[in-house]
């Protein structure tokens, strides 16, 4: 199932989480080499927020549990992730 199927689209084209979180676990895969991009994608800045932090933050609004799979520790993740 698409993550977008678990969210509703707003009038300005953005997606908002639904009112209740799903009883499922989201897995954020963050362990690639980033060979094509040439830099670690986890730390790409999106409006002042690292991509990995934004991904986790958004997944936590949709899913009850979030797991991050990474080759090394990621500082700044919320407790319980």
C-alpha positions in Angstrom: 0.0 0.0 0.0 1.3 3.5 -0.9 2.1 5.8 2.0 0.0 8.4 0.2 -3.0 6.1 0.5 -2.7 6.6 4.2 -2.8 10.4 4.0 -5.3 12.9 2.6 -4.4 15.5 0.0 -5.0 19.1 0.9 -6.2 21.8 -1.5 -2.6 23.1 -2.0 -1.3 19.7 -3.1 0.3 18.7 0.2 -0.5 15.6 2.1 -1.6 15.6 5.7 -1.7 12.6 8.0 -5.1 11.1 8.8 -6.6 11.7 12.2 -5.6 8.3 13.6 -2.3 6.4 13.3 -2.3 3.0 11.7 -1.6 -0.1 13.7 1.4 -0.9 11.5 5.2 -0.3 11.5 6.9 2.0 9.1 10.5 1.0 8.1 12.7 3.8 6.9 15.7 2.4 5.0 18.6 4.8 5.4 21.8 2.7 4.8 22.8 3.1 1.1 26.1 4.3 -0.1 24.7 7.3 -2.0 27.1 6.5 -4.8 25.0 8.2 -7.5 24.3 11.4 -5.5 27.8 11.6 -4.1 26.7 12.7 -0.7 24.8 11.0 2.2 21.1 11.5 1.3 20.1 11.3 5.0 21.6 14.7 5.6 20.2 16.6 2.6 18.5 19.8 3.9 14.8 20.2 3.2 13.6 23.6 4.6 16.0 23.4 7.5 15.4 19.7 8.3 17.5 16.7 7.4 15.8 14.3 5.1 16.1 11.4 7.6 14.6 13.5 10.4 11.7 14.7 8.1 11.0 11.1 7.0 10.8 9.8 10.5 8.7 12.8 11.7 6.2 12.3 8.9 6.1 8.5 9.4 5.4 8.9 13.1 2.2 10.9 12.2 0.9 8.0 10.2 2.2 4.9 11.8 2.2 3.8 15.5 5.8 2.4 15.2 8.8 3.6 13.1 12.0 1.6 12.6 15.1 3.1 10.9 17.4 0.6 9.2 20.9 2.2 8.9 24.5 1.2 8.6 25.5 3.5 11.5 23.8 5.5 14.4 21.8 8.5 13.4 22.0 11.3 15.9 18.8 13.3 16.7 16.2 10.7 16.2 13.3 10.8 18.7 13.3 8.2 21.5 11.6 5.0 20.6 12.7 5.0 17.0 
